[in-house]
Every structure is written in C-alpha cells, then in structure tokens.
Amino acid sequence: MASSKSENRSVLLAPSLLSADFFSLKESFEYMEEKGADWVHIDVMDGTFVPQITFGQPVVKALRPHSSLPFDVHLMVEHPETQLESFAAAGADYITVHWEATVHHHRVMAAIHQLGKKAGISIVPSIPVSAIEEILPYVDLVLVMTVNPGFGGQEFIPRAAEKISRLKKLREEHGYSYLISVDGGINTETARFVTDKGADILVSGSSFFSGSLVL
C-alpha cells in the first residue's frame, strides 16, 4: 500500500485528485490522509491547453473545508492570469501555471503573491529549463512534467526528469528557495529515480490510489 508519513521520507507526497474516485471524493480525501499525503495536487484542465476538462473553482471551494492539507492547484489552462483571483478565493495554497500558457510570467507570479498565495511555474517535457531561468528567482515551486499533460496513467519520460538535476544545481548556485515537484508516471521505481535527482515533491495519481506506490 502507499506509504504513510515517515520521518525517513525526505520528499513530500502530493496525490493527484485526477485519479481519485469522483463519486466518493470524501473517502478519497480520507484515504489520502490515512496514507500520509502531504499535499493535494489538483489538475485544472480547460479543454484547450489540454484535451480534457476537469475541475473548476466550485469543486476546489467545496473540498477546501474538508481538508487541512495544502492545495496545489495546477492550472493547465490558456490565459491562467484570468483565473488567479477566483482560485485563490476558492482555497488554493499554491497556484501553478504553465510557462507555455502565458506571456508575462513575472506579472503572473507577482499577482499570485499579491493574493497571498505561493506561485508555481510548470513546463511540459519539450521545454528546457533554460526557458524559465529568468523567472526562477520569483517562484516558490517548479513543476516538471514527466508526461505530456492532459491524461492520467501515461508512461514516464526519463529525459524530462533530467531537468530536475539542473533545477537543483541552479537553486544551490543562486540561493533560490523554490521546491522541485515532479508530475507524470510516478510509481515506486520512477519515484526513486526522480528523488535521487533532487525532487522535493512527488505527484502521483494512478499508483497512489491503486495502493501500489511504496516510498
């Protein structure tokens, strides 16, 4: 079964709500807490930036009173700057936007901070770390996608995970404070692979909710 919180675990575990049982979300949250989740990862999809449509602000707002875990709301949407205030009001703790989905990254990070929330930037597998280097001093979280976003249960892309080492090195060289999160194809084997490279947060969906993830 999935690992519970442990003093020996050096990374944070963030189950992806995308793989939960939508008919029994209350039970899914109880399962997450029982199995040692540290955060809840909430994938918001608009059907444009990615093919599917998932959760909106009303769902986040409805879930918020029922969990004390931090909510990392991952906006896989076009023009995320138009959604920041409403998701902050709904109960997001971290708001993560895609580098590819907006133009004025500094402005978006500043807007998230002005709302009293932590700001995250995410990149799809085809985007190099060099693309986001100028924004790194202003972010609290970098989310490395190790699958192409849009669907759960995809196969892990090892080359995408190589970015973790680079992000860790830049953080050490410049004294940055962002956390490095990894999302996509995270199971027992790949979790160890990305943790060895320096990941701080593991986003896991299918493996976590199936009970097969061991950390």
C-alpha positions as CSV (number, residue, x, y, z in Angstrom):
1,M,0.0,0.0,0.0
2,A,1.0,3.6,-0.3
3,S,3.5,4.8,2.3
4,S,2.3,6.8,5.3
5,K,4.2,9.8,6.6
6,S,7.5,8.9,7.8
7,E,10.5,10.6,9.4
8,N,12.6,8.6,6.9
9,R,10.8,10.1,3.9
10,S,12.7,13.1,2.5
11,V,10.1,14.1,-0.1
12,L,6.6,15.4,0.0
13,L,3.8,13.2,-1.4
14,A,1.1,15.0,-3.4
15,P,-1.6,12.7,-4.6
16,S,-3.3,13.8,-7.8
17,L,-7.0,14.3,-7.4
18,L,-7.4,13.4,-11.1
19,S,-7.0,9.8,-10.2
20,A,-9.4,9.8,-7.2
21,D,-12.9,8.3,-7.2
22,F,-15.0,11.2,-8.2
23,F,-18.1,9.5,-6.9
24,S,-16.6,9.3,-3.4
25,L,-14.3,12.3,-3.0
26,K,-14.8,12.4,0.7
27,E,-13.5,8.8,1.0
28,S,-10.6,9.7,-1.3
29,F,-9.5,12.5,0.9
30,E,-9.7,10.2,4.0
31,Y,-7.6,7.7,2.1
32,M,-5.0,10.4,1.2
33,E,-4.6,11.5,4.8
34,E,-4.5,7.9,6.0
35,K,-1.7,7.1,3.6
36,G,0.4,10.0,4.5
37,A,-0.3,12.6,1.9
38,D,1.4,15.9,2.5
39,W,-0.3,18.0,-0.2
40,V,-3.3,17.6,-2.6
41,H,-2.5,18.2,-6.3
42,I,-5.5,19.5,-8.2
43,D,-5.3,19.4,-12.0
44,V,-7.5,22.1,-13.6
45,M,-7.9,21.5,-17.4
46,D,-9.8,23.7,-19.8
47,G,-10.2,21.5,-22.9
48,T,-8.0,23.9,-24.8
49,F,-4.5,23.9,-23.4
50,V,-5.0,20.2,-22.8
51,P,-7.8,18.0,-24.4
52,Q,-9.8,17.2,-21.2
53,I,-11.9,19.4,-18.9
54,T,-11.7,18.6,-15.2
55,F,-12.2,20.7,-12.0
56,G,-13.3,24.3,-11.6
57,Q,-13.4,26.8,-8.8
58,P,-16.6,25.4,-7.3
59,V,-15.1,22.0,-6.8
60,V,-12.0,23.4,-5.1
61,K,-14.2,25.6,-2.9
62,A,-16.4,22.6,-1.9
63,L,-13.4,20.5,-1.0
64,R,-11.5,23.1,1.0
65,P,-13.3,22.9,4.3
66,H,-12.8,19.1,4.4
67,S,-9.0,19.0,4.4
68,S,-6.2,20.8,6.1
69,L,-3.7,19.7,3.5
70,P,-2.2,22.3,1.2
71,F,-3.9,22.5,-2.2
72,D,-1.6,22.9,-5.1
73,V,-3.9,24.0,-8.0
74,H,-2.2,23.2,-11.3
75,L,-3.7,25.4,-13.9
76,M,-3.4,23.6,-17.3
77,V,-5.4,26.3,-19.0
78,E,-4.9,29.1,-21.5
79,H,-4.6,32.6,-20.1
80,P,-4.2,31.4,-16.5
81,E,-3.8,35.1,-15.4
82,T,-7.6,35.4,-15.7
83,Q,-8.2,32.6,-13.2
84,L,-5.8,33.5,-10.4
85,E,-8.2,35.5,-8.1
86,S,-11.0,33.0,-8.3
87,F,-8.9,30.0,-7.5
88,A,-7.2,31.9,-4.6
89,A,-10.6,32.7,-3.2
90,A,-11.7,29.1,-3.7
91,G,-8.9,27.9,-1.4
92,A,-5.7,27.2,-3.4
93,D,-2.5,27.5,-1.4
94,Y,-0.2,27.1,-4.4
95,I,-1.2,28.2,-7.8
96,T,1.0,26.7,-10.5
97,V,0.7,28.0,-14.1
98,H,2.3,26.7,-17.3
99,W,5.2,28.7,-18.9
100,E,3.7,27.8,-22.3
101,A,0.3,29.2,-21.5
102,T,1.0,32.8,-20.8
103,V,3.5,35.6,-21.8
104,H,4.0,37.9,-18.8
105,H,5.4,35.4,-16.4
106,H,6.8,37.9,-13.9
107,R,3.4,39.7,-13.8
108,V,1.6,36.4,-13.1
109,M,3.9,35.4,-10.3
110,A,3.6,38.8,-8.7
111,A,-0.2,38.6,-9.0
112,I,-0.3,35.2,-7.2
113,H,1.9,36.6,-4.4
114,Q,-0.3,39.6,-4.1
115,L,-3.2,37.3,-3.5
116,G,-1.3,35.8,-0.6
117,K,-0.5,32.5,-2.3
118,K,2.6,30.6,-3.3
119,A,3.5,30.8,-7.0
120,G,4.5,27.9,-9.2
121,I,5.7,27.6,-12.8
122,S,5.4,24.3,-14.8
123,I,7.0,23.1,-18.0
124,V,5.9,20.3,-20.4
125,P,8.5,17.7,-21.4
126,S,9.6,19.5,-24.6
127,I,10.5,22.8,-22.7
128,P,14.1,23.1,-21.4
129,V,15.0,24.6,-18.0
130,S,16.8,27.4,-19.8
131,A,13.4,28.8,-20.9
132,I,12.4,29.5,-17.3
133,E,15.7,30.6,-15.8
134,E,14.7,34.3,-15.7
135,I,11.6,33.6,-13.7
136,L,13.2,31.2,-11.1
137,P,14.0,34.0,-8.6
138,Y,10.3,34.8,-8.3
139,V,8.8,31.3,-7.9
140,D,8.1,29.1,-4.9
141,L,7.6,25.9,-6.9
142,V,8.8,24.5,-10.2
143,L,6.7,21.6,-11.6
144,V,8.5,19.4,-14.0
145,M,6.1,17.4,-16.2
146,T,7.4,13.9,-17.0
147,V,4.4,13.1,-19.2
148,N,2.6,15.3,-21.7
149,P,-0.2,16.9,-19.7
150,G,-3.8,16.1,-20.2
151,F,-4.3,12.4,-19.2
152,G,-3.6,10.3,-16.2
153,G,-1.8,6.9,-16.4
154,Q,0.8,7.9,-19.0
155,E,4.3,6.4,-19.4
156,F,7.1,8.3,-17.6
157,I,9.5,10.2,-19.9
158,P,13.0,9.7,-18.4
159,R,14.7,12.5,-20.4
160,A,12.2,15.0,-19.0
161,A,13.3,14.1,-15.5
162,E,16.9,15.1,-16.3
163,K,15.7,18.7,-15.7
164,I,15.5,18.1,-12.0
165,S,19.2,17.9,-11.6
166,R,19.6,21.2,-13.5
167,L,17.0,22.9,-11.3
168,K,18.6,21.7,-8.2
169,K,22.0,22.9,-9.3
170,L,20.6,26.4,-10.2
171,R,18.9,26.6,-6.8
172,E,22.1,25.8,-5.0
173,E,24.2,28.2,-7.1
174,H,21.9,31.2,-6.8
175,G,20.4,30.6,-3.3
176,Y,16.9,30.2,-4.7
177,S,14.2,28.7,-2.5
178,Y,11.8,27.0,-4.8
179,L,10.6,23.5,-4.4
180,I,11.0,21.0,-7.3
181,S,7.9,19.0,-8.0
182,V,7.5,16.1,-10.5
183,D,4.3,15.1,-12.1
184,G,3.7,12.2,-14.5
185,G,4.1,8.4,-14.4
186,I,5.3,8.4,-10.8
187,N,5.4,4.9,-9.3
188,T,7.7,3.2,-6.9
189,E,10.5,2.9,-9.5
190,T,10.3,6.3,-11.0
191,A,9.8,8.0,-7.6
192,R,13.2,6.7,-6.6
193,F,14.7,7.9,-9.9
194,V,13.5,11.5,-9.5
195,T,14.2,11.6,-5.8
196,D,17.8,10.7,-6.5
197,K,18.0,13.6,-8.9
198,G,16.7,16.1,-6.3
199,A,12.9,16.2,-6.4
200,D,11.2,17.6,-3.3
201,I,7.6,16.7,-4.2
202,L,6.1,13.7,-5.9
203,V,2.8,14.0,-7.6
204,S,1.3,10.5,-8.0
205,G,-2.2,9.6,-9.3
206,S,-2.8,6.1,-10.5
207,S,-0.1,4.4,-8.4
208,F,-1.1,6.2,-5.2
209,F,-4.8,5.5,-5.5
210,S,-4.2,1.9,-6.5
211,G,-2.2,1.3,-3.4
212,S,0.9,0.3,-5.3
213,L,3.2,3.2,-4.5
214,V,5.9,2.5,-2.0
215,L,8.3,5.2,-0.9
